[in-house]
């Protein structure tokens, strides 16, 4: 289980070693690693939505997959895995897949068509 130091940033937290692993593993369109700090604005997206992760949740913790927009060069729609126990604990973040981007934009189109 990756640990390192627990980084606290407002209402968010993550393990420093997990963030370093994420930066090495997940790259944006400019091939720059994605840090957890970079994706925090995704939670401010008014169209951010979460999906309960039935595969990874258990009696000890509920996990969520969130999709939202981040206005940053090389990123747009981001998929983030997190838990909420006091603070929002970020587990993983990466660019959304084409299927996830489609889901996000289809949802936006539905919202706007109902206005």
N, C-alpha and C positions, 0 to 999 in steps of 0.2 A: 504494500500500500504506500504510494508516494506521500511523503510528508514534507520535510523541510520546515520552513517557517510558515505559520499561518499569517497570510497577508489580509489585513482588514482595510477596506476602502468604503467608508460610509456604511450603507446597509448591505454591502457585499463582502464576501470573503472567499479565499481559495488558498490552496497549498502552493508554496513557491516552486517546489520540484514539479508539481503537476503542470503549472503554468509554463515552465521551461520545456517540458515534454511537449506541451501543446504547440509552443512556438516552433519547435523542431519539426513536428509532424504535420501541422496544418498551415498552409500558405495561402495568401490572397492572390489575386490576379497578377500582381507584380512580383510574385514569388517571395514575398516578405512574410515571415512568421506572424501568426495571429496570437497576440497576448490577451489575457483575460481583461486587462485594463482597457485595451482597444475596443472591446465589444460592449462595454458597460452601457453606452447609449442605446443599445438595442432594447433595453428594458424601458426606455422612455418613448419608444415608438408607440404612438396611439393605436396602431393596428397590430401590435405584438400579440401573439396568441400562443397559448401553451397547450400541449397534449400530454395527458398523464401517461407515464411510461410503465405500462403493466409488466413488461418483461424484466425490468430492473428494480422495481419497487418491491418492498417486502414489509413485514410488520415493524421493522426498525426505521425505515425511511421511505418517503414518497419521492420519486424522481419525476422530473418533467423535462420534456423537450420543448423548447421555445423557438419560434420563428419570428424574426423582425428585421427591420431595415437599419443599417448603420451607414451614415454618410461619411465615408472615409475612402480615400483613393485606394482602389484595388478591392474594395468590399462593397457589397450592397446588401443582399439578404443573407442573414447569418442564422445558423442553427446552433443553439446553446443547450447544454444539458446541465441541470441544476437541481438542488433541493432547497426547501425553505424550512428552516428551523431556527427561528430568531432572525438571523441574517440569511440572505440568499447566498448559498454556497455553490460556486461555479465549479463544475466538474470537467467540462469540455466545451470547446467552441470551434467552429469551422465554417467555411463558406457553405451555404446551402447547396444541395444537389439540384440538378435541373428539375427534378420532380418536386422537391421542396419549394423551389422558387415559383414553379407553376402553381402549387397549392397556395402560396402566399398571395400571388397576384390574382389568382382566381377569386380568392376571398375578398381582396380589395375591390375587384370589379363587382362582386355581388353586393358589397356594402354600398358602393356608389350607385349602383343601379336601383337600389331601394330608397335612395334619397329623393 
